[in-house]
Amino acid sequence: MTRRSRRTLPATLVALVLLAAGALVATSAVQVLLGRTPLLAVDAVTEALARTTWQAPAVLVAAGVAAALGLVLLVAALWPGRTHVLPLVADPALPEIVAGGWHRHDLAARLRRRALAVEGVEGATARVRRRRVRVTTRTHRAATGALREAVATAVRADLDTLGLARRPRLRVTVTSRRKER
Amino acid sequence: MARATNPPARLNRALLGVSGLVLLAAAALAAGIAIGRLPLVAGDAPVLGGALPSWWPWAATVGAVVVGLAGLRWLLAQTHRRPVGDTWTVTADGPLPGSTSVAGGVTEAAVRADLTDHAGVADARVRLTDGAPRPTLYVELDLDTEADARGAVEHLSLYALPRLRQALGVPAVPTRLLLRSGRARTPDRVA
């Protein structure tokens, strides 16, 4: 099971704009019907539109802005987006699992814990992409070579048990907090 | 159409695409008139010729309420992030007509209880995404960070699913599985 971005952010923004615009226009229109001063200055808007001809530069500017925004939305819709779930390999022994996957962030949290469990590691972060796992650890030790091997072994051992369809490449970085003298 | 497997991704992509196309079409229309390529309106005519008709507040109210409610609906759709569950219904094939329905939540709670029996499974969310006669299942397993993933998947496949098959009386329940690690635990140090 591969699962890609849901595009929640652009969708939420556009939905909020639609909601706000609808509320504003409806409120103003009802205020006009009731004979009150509308929230949106309808008279000013109609006057401005009556004064502007189609040839005015403002029309072209507005068209350009709308086109750019439309292009952004179209790209947001068509772009495949980042993988959020890394697929599991199909196991012939378990035929009912038709699709499976690990959530990227949860996998990163798990691998981070594996790295933290190694003696000498003071802090760790893990980032999981579709093809690459990057574990960054911090230590007080001056020599980092052996520690990097130990972290790589621990993380790799766990990656091997997860049953991922495509095992991502592992990259381990160890930074020492001890100042070099 | 098949049920959404990653809601609301499909909805978002469709509506974002439509919004983008509407904006692009409006921009092309305005620009075409402005540079004289689309002789629908004379270029030196005002954008808004004459006064608004007397019924405009009514039309604007209706249109704006529809647009605003659609926006609200779209906004609320962002909160539904798992496939929707289905009811299990079988019609009797005996001499008396009738049918038996099991609400989705009942099946789901039973499978969840089976799954959390396993030591490595902290929690599970289960949806019966299709009803009779060909049920499908969606499972999110929260594994302990130290748990053996393979063991948990086997527990699902070799213990929970056979029990569900037996309960529903079906030969197979195709399952889509998402592995997560829920609650974090303090790691034990190892050398």
Interface residues (C-beta under 8 A of the other chain):
Chain A: M1 R3 R4 S5 R6 R7 T8 P10 A11 T12 V14 A15 L16 V17 L18 L19 A20 A21 G22 A23 L24 V25 A26 S28 A29 V30 V32 L33 T46 L49 A50 R51 T52 T53 W54 Q55 A56 V59 L60 A62 A63 G64 A66 A67 L69 G70 L71 V72 L73 L74 V75 A76 A77 L78 V85 L88 D91 L94 P95 E96 I97 V98 A99 G100 G101 W102 H103 D106 L107 A109 R110 R113 R114 L116 A117 V118 E119 A154 T161 L162 G163
Chain B: T5 N6 P7 P8 A9 L11 N12 R13 A14 L15 L16 G17 S19 G20 L21 V22 L23 L24 A26 A27 A28 A30 A31 I33 A34 I35 G36 V41 A42 G43 D44 A45 P46 V47 L48 G49 A51 L52 W56 P57 W58 A60 T61 G63 A64 V65 V66 V67 G68 L69 A70 G71 L72 W74 L75 Q78 R81 L143 T145 E146 D148 A149 R150 V153 E154 L156 S157 L158 L161 A172 V173 P174 T175 R176 L177 L178 L179 R180 S181 G182 A184 R185 P187 D188 R189 V190 A191
